[in-house]
Amino acid sequence: MSTEILINVTPHETRVAVVENGVLQDVFIERTRKRGLVGNIYKGRVARILPGMQAAFVEVGLERAAFLHAADVQSGVQAGTGNPLKAVVKGQEVRLHELAAVANGLPGASPGSRLEAGDVLPVADNGAKNKKPLETISALLREGQEILVQVVKDPLGSKGARLTMQISIPSRYLVFIPNSQQIGISQKIEDTDERQRLKNIVSEFMRQAGSGGYILRTAAEGVSAEDLCADMEFLQKLWQSIEERARTEPAETVIYEDLPLVMRTMRDLGRLEIEKLRIDSRETHQRVVKFANKFMTELAPRIEHYPGERPIFDLYGVDDEIQKALDRKVQLKSGGHLIIDQTEALTTIDVNTGAFVGHRNLEETIFTTNLEAAQAIARQLRLRNLGGIIIIDFIDMQDANHRRQVLRALEKSLERDHTKTHISGVSALGLVEMTRKRTRESLQHVLCEPCPACRGRGSLKTAETVCYEIFREILRAARQFEAQKYLVLASQEVVDVLLDEESTSVAELEEFIGKPIKFQVEALYTQEQYDVVLT
């Protein structure tokens, strides 16, 4: 598969587009004033303990207090100790997609590729008999305590950032888990001899160099012992620097920031079979080439500076695709279409045949539309970065074999998604229920805001409805206050209806209250806005 990455850099915004076989699959946007927080490490202060939720709100210097659940609190941190740096890894496994990236700002930083979504690494355990039940949040933390935390989810909507105290620091080949003595190996490394070789190298380093647990990533397969040891030495120095800053900096301070978007792109997508990486900024191109020559030499020859007068995103119509990704309706090539509605609780996707009438019979037409829709849905989830609960309403199919094929087509299309997804199957109502991990705002939330007229409802009261509300308001005012006349301020649409279709009702109301009613158009009023002024 041919993959190209286009990077558009301006002083106020950086945009990255991932194009596969000429079709836009992913788009990432980072604005100078609103950088993402995932991977950042903060020295926070516990602001409030919530025993009923087994969680705490932590102030880290952001607009809203961040959320920390008891399951993400290190059991080695005891209330009252004031030590933010003691930690142990708990549980049977570590999921790589949850390990935040930390590799920026310190000399010799060596960030690696993003951890593959869904990788599960077995971690050594002392047996079920030694496991302890989860401690209560009140026993783990106290209000006012200073702790070291890492952001695992950006603030989403009205929710604050999601935090963890299980700090993880990835490099190119490894992930360092402070104050743990465990070794994990990516399940994608299948060769038994290679797994043992890697484990021996890390074990020997840990025996000589001291504390710290490690997870060997997929990229570590076949890497020499010298390179692995260099990575581990870097991670040790990086953690020591973080510890030093955590001891000296005040609370509600960022201790370590993740890379900017361009460098994160190199780190996260560098493992793909990239044919070209084009950048339209000469300065950024030079930084990326320098980064690649040091850490990703195999990618360096494929990095190009794009000097063309035509905007780089116009090469594959990226801006047009972004615009389409903001619409509810998605056209399919066959003539069918999708309707995508994003809400606070979940996202719904409805599949319709639309203008597609097929060639054989109804069942074949429905099956063909659903197959095409399955591929389109997987692409739209990536492009729009939709997360959380997703409900898909495929067109009803009578043939059980067709239903299985459509579900398999959806699963296969989602395999290319770097974000963790899970399909729970088809419900009793014939709906496909799935989840997609949500770590950052959707494309719609990044680029759009709720409509000031409808306030996000997606609809407005009709002019007729507003007219009747005005009538009730005038009657209410007439019973409570003495006035010579009434002046109604409203939008053009509402005033037109009052003076035309509802003119008879207005005359009857004037006769009933015994006072004249005048109307004035306010150009800045929305259709739902009005005022009744007593004069």
C-alpha positions in Angstrom: 0.0 0.0 0.0 1.3 3.4 -1.0 1.3 5.9 1.9 2.2 9.6 1.7 2.2 12.1 4.5 1.5 15.8 3.7 2.5 18.4 6.3 1.2 21.9 6.1 2.8 24.3 8.5 1.7 27.9 9.2 2.6 30.2 12.2 -0.8 29.6 13.8 -1.6 26.0 12.8 0.0 22.7 11.8 -2.0 20.1 9.8 -0.9 16.6 8.9 -2.7 14.4 6.3 -2.1 10.7 5.8 -3.0 9.6 2.3 -3.2 6.0 1.3 -3.5 5.1 -2.4 -4.5 8.6 -3.1 -7.3 8.7 -0.6 -7.2 10.8 2.6 -7.4 8.5 5.7 -6.3 10.6 8.6 -6.0 14.2 9.4 -4.3 15.8 12.5 -4.6 19.4 13.4 -2.7 21.3 16.1 -3.1 25.0 16.8 -0.4 27.0 18.4 -2.8 28.3 21.1 -4.3 24.9 21.8 -1.7 22.1 21.8 -2.7 18.6 22.8 -1.8 17.5 26.3 -1.6 13.7 26.0 1.8 12.5 27.2 2.5 15.6 29.3 3.7 15.1 32.9 2.5 17.5 35.6 3.1 18.1 39.2 -0.4 18.3 40.5 -2.3 19.0 43.7 -5.2 17.0 44.8 -8.1 19.4 44.9 -11.0 17.1 45.9 -11.6 13.5 46.8 -14.8 11.8 45.6 -15.3 8.6 47.6 -18.5 7.8 45.8 -16.8 7.8 42.4 -13.5 6.3 43.7 -11.7 9.3 42.0 -10.1 12.6 42.7 -10.0 16.0 40.9 -6.4 17.2 40.5 -5.3 20.8 39.7 -2.5 20.7 37.2 -2.6 24.3 36.0 -5.3 23.8 33.3 -8.6 25.5 32.8 -10.5 22.7 34.4 -9.4 20.3 37.1 -8.3 16.9 35.7 -9.8 13.5 36.6 -7.8 10.7 38.4 -9.5 7.4 39.1 -8.4 5.1 41.9 -7.4 2.4 39.4 -4.8 4.9 38.0 -3.3 5.8 41.3 -0.1 4.1 42.3 -0.5 1.9 45.3 2.9 2.9 46.5 1.8 6.5 47.1 0.5 6.7 50.7 -1.6 9.6 51.8 0.4 12.1 53.8 3.8 11.1 52.4 3.9 14.0 50.0 6.1 11.9 47.7 4.9 12.2 44.1 7.5 9.9 42.7 7.0 6.5 44.3 5.1 4.1 42.0 4.6 0.5 41.2 2.9 -1.1 38.2 -0.3 -3.0 39.1 -2.2 -5.6 37.2 -1.5 -8.5 34.8 -0.9 -6.6 31.6 0.0 -3.3 30.1 -1.9 -2.1 27.0 0.5 -0.2 24.7 -2.1 2.1 23.3 -2.5 3.6 26.8 1.2 4.4 27.3 1.7 8.1 26.8 4.7 9.4 24.8 7.3 11.4 26.6 10.4 12.4 24.6 10.9 16.1 24.2 12.8 19.0 25.8 15.8 17.3 27.3 19.2 16.8 25.7 19.5 13.6 23.7 15.8 12.9 23.6 15.1 9.8 21.5 11.4 9.5 20.9 10.2 6.3 19.2 7.2 5.3 17.2 3.8 5.3 18.8 2.9 2.1 20.5 0.7 -0.2 18.4 -2.9 0.1 19.3 -4.2 -3.1 20.9 -0.8 -4.5 21.8 -1.0 -6.3 25.1 2.1 -7.1 27.0 2.1 -9.8 29.7 3.8 -8.5 32.9 5.3 -10.8 35.5 3.1 -11.2 38.5 3.5 -12.9 41.9 0.4 -15.0 41.5 -3.3 -14.5 42.2 -2.9 -15.3 45.9 -0.7 -12.2 46.3 -3.1 -9.8 44.6 -4.7 -7.2 46.8 -8.1 -5.6 46.3 -8.1 -2.1 44.9 -7.6 0.4 47.7 -10.1 3.2 48.2 -9.3 6.6 46.9 -9.4 8.1 50.4 -6.7 5.6 51.5 -4.5 6.4 48.5 -4.7 10.2 48.4 -5.6 13.2 50.5 -6.7 16.7 49.6 -3.7 19.1 49.1 -1.3 16.3 48.4 1.2 16.9 45.6 1.5 14.1 43.1 3.2 13.4 39.7 0.7 12.6 37.0 0.6 12.0 33.2 -2.2 13.0 30.8 -3.7 10.0 29.0 -6.8 11.8 27.6 -7.1 15.4 26.4 -10.0 17.5 27.8 -13.1 16.5 25.8 -16.1 18.8 25.7 -17.0 19.8 29.2 -14.8 17.1 30.8 -11.3 17.8 32.1 -8.2 15.8 31.2 -7.9 12.2 32.3 -4.8 11.4 34.4 -2.7 8.5 35.5 0.0 8.1 38.1 1.4 5.1 36.3 4.0 7.1 34.5 5.5 5.6 31.3 8.3 6.9 29.1 8.7 5.4 25.7 11.7 5.6 23.5 12.2 4.1 20.0 12.6 0.5 21.2 11.4 0.4 24.8 9.0 1.8 27.3 10.3 2.6 30.7 8.1 2.1 33.7 9.6 3.9 36.7 10.0 2.0 40.0 9.0 -1.4 38.5 11.2 -4.4 38.1 9.1 -6.1 35.5 10.0 -7.0 31.8 7.3 -7.2 29.1 7.7 -8.1 25.4 5.3 -7.2 22.6 3.2 -10.1 21.5 3.9 -9.1 17.9 7.5 -10.4 18.4 6.6 -14.1 17.9 10.0 -15.8 17.6 10.8 -17.6 20.9 14.6 -17.2 20.5 14.4 -13.5 19.8 12.1 -12.9 22.8 14.6 -14.7 25.0 17.5 -12.7 23.5 15.8 -9.4 24.2 14.8 -10.4 27.7 18.4 -11.4 28.5 19.7 -8.1 27.3 17.3 -6.1 29.4 17.7 -8.3 32.4 21.5 -7.8 32.3 21.1 -4.1 32.0 18.6 -3.9 34.9 21.0 -6.0 37.1 23.8 -3.6 36.5 22.0 -0.2 36.2 19.5 -0.4 39.0 15.7 0.2 39.1 13.2 0.5 36.4 11.0 -1.9 34.5 10.9 -2.1 30.7 8.6 -3.2 27.9 10.2 -4.2 24.7 8.3 -2.9 21.7 7.8 -4.4 18.3 10.5 -2.1 16.9 13.1 -3.8 19.1 13.0 -7.0 17.1 16.5 -7.7 15.7 18.0 -4.6 17.3 21.6 -5.0 18.6 22.4 -5.1 22.3 24.3 -1.8 22.0 21.3 0.1 20.6 19.0 -1.3 23.3 21.4 -0.4 26.1 21.8 3.1 24.6 18.0 3.5 24.7 17.8 2.2 28.3 20.5 4.6 29.4 18.7 7.5 27.7 15.4 6.5 29.5 17.2 6.4 32.9 18.7 9.9 32.4 15.3 11.2 31.2 13.6 9.9 34.3 16.2 11.3 36.6 15.7 14.7 35.0 11.9 14.4 35.5 12.4 13.4 39.1 14.7 16.4 39.7 12.2 18.9 38.2 9.4 17.3 40.2 11.3 17.9 43.4 12.1 21.5 42.7 9.1 22.8 40.7 5.9 24.0 42.5 2.6 22.3 42.2 0.3 22.9 39.2 3.4 23.0 36.9 4.1 21.1 33.7 7.2 18.9 34.3 7.5 17.6 30.8 5.8 18.3 27.5 5.2 16.0 24.6 6.6 16.7 21.1 4.9 19.1 18.7 2.6 17.6 16.0 5.2 17.3 13.3 7.7 15.3 15.4 4.9 13.2 16.9 4.0 12.3 13.3 7.5 11.1 12.7 7.4 9.1 15.9 3.9 7.7 15.6 3.7 7.0 11.9 7.3 6.2 11.1 6.7 2.5 11.2 4.3 2.7 8.3 5.5 1.9 4.7 5.8 5.6 3.8 6.6 6.4 0.2 7.0 10.1 0.7 6.7 12.7 3.5 6.2 16.2 2.1 6.5 19.4 4.1 5.7 22.8 2.8 7.9 24.7 5.4 11.6 24.8 4.7 12.5 25.4 8.4 10.3 22.5 9.6 11.7 20.3 6.8 15.2 20.9 8.0 14.3 20.0 11.6 12.5 16.8 10.5 15.4 15.7 8.4 17.8 16.3 11.3 15.5 14.3 13.5 15.2 11.5 11.0 19.0 11.3 10.4 19.5 10.8 14.1 16.7 8.4 15.0 15.0 7.1 11.8 17.7 6.9 9.2 15.6 4.6 6.9 13.0 7.3 6.6 15.3 10.3 5.9 15.7 9.8 2.1 11.9 9.9 1.7 11.4 13.3 3.3 10.9 16.1 0.8 10.4 19.8 0.9 7.4 21.0 -1.1 8.1 24.4 -2.7 5.2 24.5 -5.1 2.9 27.5 -5.4 -0.1 25.3 -5.2 -1.1 24.6 -1.6 0.2 21.2 -0.6 -3.2 20.0 0.6 -4.6 20.6 -2.9 -2.5 17.7 -4.3 -5.1 15.2 -3.2 -8.0 17.5 -2.5 -7.5 17.2 1.3 -9.3 20.5 2.1 -12.4 19.3 0.2 -12.3 16.0 2.1 -12.0 17.8 5.4 -15.1 19.9 4.5 -17.0 16.7 3.5 -16.0 15.2 6.9 -17.9 17.9 8.7 -21.2 17.1 6.9 -23.8 14.7 8.3 -24.3 13.0 4.9 -21.6 10.9 3.3 -22.2 9.9 -0.3 -21.2 6.4 -1.4 -20.0 5.7 -4.9 -22.9 3.4 -5.6 -25.5 6.1 -4.9 -26.2 5.1 -1.3 -25.3 7.3 1.6 -24.5 7.4 5.3 -26.0 9.7 7.9 -23.6 10.4 10.8 -24.8 12.1 14.0 -22.4 12.8 16.7 -23.8 13.4 20.2 -22.4 13.6 23.7 -23.3 10.0 24.6 -22.6 8.2 21.4 -22.3 8.4 17.6 -25.0 6.9 15.3 -24.4 5.9 11.7 -27.4 5.1 9.5 -26.9 3.4 6.1 -29.3 4.1 3.2 -29.5 2.8 -0.4 -30.4 6.3 -1.6 -30.3 6.4 -5.4 -28.8 3.0 -5.7 -31.4 0.6 -7.2 -29.2 -2.4 -7.9 -29.3 -4.8 -10.8 -30.7 -8.1 -9.6 -33.0 -8.1 -6.5 -33.6 -6.2 -3.3 -31.5 -8.5 -1.1 -28.5 -8.2 -3.4 -28.9 -4.4 -3.6 -28.9 -4.1 0.2 -25.9 -6.5 0.6 -23.8 -4.5 -2.0 -24.7 -1.2 -0.2 -23.8 -2.5 3.2 -20.5 -3.9 2.0 -19.5 -0.5 0.6 -20.8 1.3 3.7 -18.6 -0.9 5.9 -15.5 0.3 4.2 -16.7 3.9 4.2 -17.6 3.8 7.9 -14.1 2.6 8.9 -12.6 5.5 6.9 -15.0 8.1 8.3 -14.2 7.0 11.9 -10.5 7.6 11.3 -11.0 10.8 9.4 -13.5 12.3 11.8 -11.7 10.8 14.8 -14.9 9.6 16.3 -14.6 7.8 19.6 -16.7 6.3 22.4 -19.8 4.3 21.7 -20.7 3.9 18.0 -24.0 2.4 16.8 -24.2 1.4 13.2 -27.6 0.8 11.6 -26.9 -1.3 8.5 -29.9 -1.9 6.1 -31.7 -5.1 7.3 -30.5 -8.2 5.6 -32.4 -11.5 5.6 -29.5 -13.7 4.6 -27.4 -14.6 7.7 -24.4 -15.2 5.4 -24.7 -11.7 4.1 -24.7 -10.3 7.7 -21.6 -12.2 8.6 -19.8 -10.9 5.4 -20.7 -7.3 6.2 -19.5 -7.6 9.8 -16.3 -9.2 8.6 -15.8 -6.5 6.0 -16.1 -3.9 8.8 -13.7 -5.7 11.0 -11.2 -6.0 8.2 -11.4 -2.3 7.3 -10.9 -1.4 11.0 -7.7 -3.4 11.2 -5.8 -0.5 9.6 -7.0 1.9 12.3 -4.2 2.8 14.7 -6.7 3.5 17.4 -8.1 0.6 19.4 -11.6 -0.5 18.4 -13.9 -3.3 19.6 -17.0 -4.6 17.9 -19.4 -6.4 20.2 -21.5 -7.9 17.4 -25.0 -7.4 16.2 -27.7 -6.6 18.8 -31.2 -8.0 19.1 -32.4 -5.0 17.1 -30.0 -5.6 14.3 -27.6 -2.8 15.2 -23.8 -3.2 15.2 -22.4 -1.9 18.5 -18.8 -1.0 18.7 -16.4 1.3 20.6 -13.4 3.3 19.5 -10.9 4.6 22.0 -11.2 8.4 22.4 -8.0 10.2 23.4 -8.5 13.6 21.6 -11.2 15.8 20.3 -13.1 14.8 17.1 -12.5 16.7 13.9 -15.8 18.4 14.3 -15.0 19.6 17.8 -11.6 20.9 16.7 -12.9 22.9 13.7 -16.5 23.8 14.7 -18.5 25.2 17.6 -22.2 24.9 18.5 -24.5 27.1 16.4 -25.3 30.3 18.4 -28.9 30.2 17.0 -29.9 26.7 17.9 -27.2 26.2 20.6 -26.3 22.8 19.3 -29.8 21.4 19.1 -29.7 21.3 15.3 -33.1 22.9 14.9 -35.0 26.2 15.5 -38.5 26.9 16.6 -40.7 27.9 13.7 -41.7 31.5 13.2 -45.3 30.5 13.9 -44.2 29.0 17.3 -42.4 32.2 18.2 -45.4 34.3 17.3 -47.6 32.3 19.7 -44.9 32.7 22.5 -45.1 36.5 21.8 -48.9 36.5 22.2 -48.6 34.7 25.5 -45.9 37.1 26.7 -48.1 40.2 25.8 -51.1 38.7 27.7 -48.8 38.0 30.7 -47.5 41.6 30.7 -51.0 43.1 30.3 -52.2 41.3 33.4 -49.2 42.4 35.5 -48.4 45.9 34.3 -50.0 49.1 33.1 -48.7 50.2 29.7 -49.9 52.6 26.9 -48.7 50.3 24.1 -46.5 47.3 23.4 -43.5 47.2 21.1 -42.3 43.8 19.9 -38.7 43.4 18.8 -38.1 40.3 16.7 -36.4 38.8 13.7 -37.5 39.6 10.1 -39.1 36.2 9.7 -41.2 36.5 12.8 -42.4 40.0 12.1 -43.4 39.0 8.6 -45.6 36.2 10.0 -47.1 38.6 12.6 -48.0 41.1 9.9 -49.2 38.6 7.4 -50.6 35.2 8.4 -51.2 36.2 12.0 -52.5 39.8 11.4 -56.0 38.8 12.4 -54.7 37.3 15.6 -52.8 40.5 16.4 -55.9 42.6 15.8 -57.9 40.3 18.1 -55.3 40.6 20.8 -55.2 44.4 20.6 -58.9 44.5 21.0 -58.7 42.1 24.0 -56.1 44.0 25.9 -57.3 47.4 24.7 -53.8 48.6 23.8 -52.0 49.0 20.5 -49.1 46.6 19.5 -46.3 47.7 17.3 -43.5 45.6 15.6 -39.9 46.4 14.9 -37.4 44.2 13.1 -34.0 43.5 14.8 -31.6 42.3 12.2 -29.2 40.8 14.8 -32.0 38.7 16.4 -32.2 35.0 15.6 -35.5 33.5 14.8 -36.1 32.4 18.4 -35.2 35.8 20.0 -37.7 38.4 20.8 -38.5 41.1 23.4 -41.8 42.7 24.4 -41.2 46.4 25.5 -43.8 48.2 27.5 -44.1 51.9 26.7 
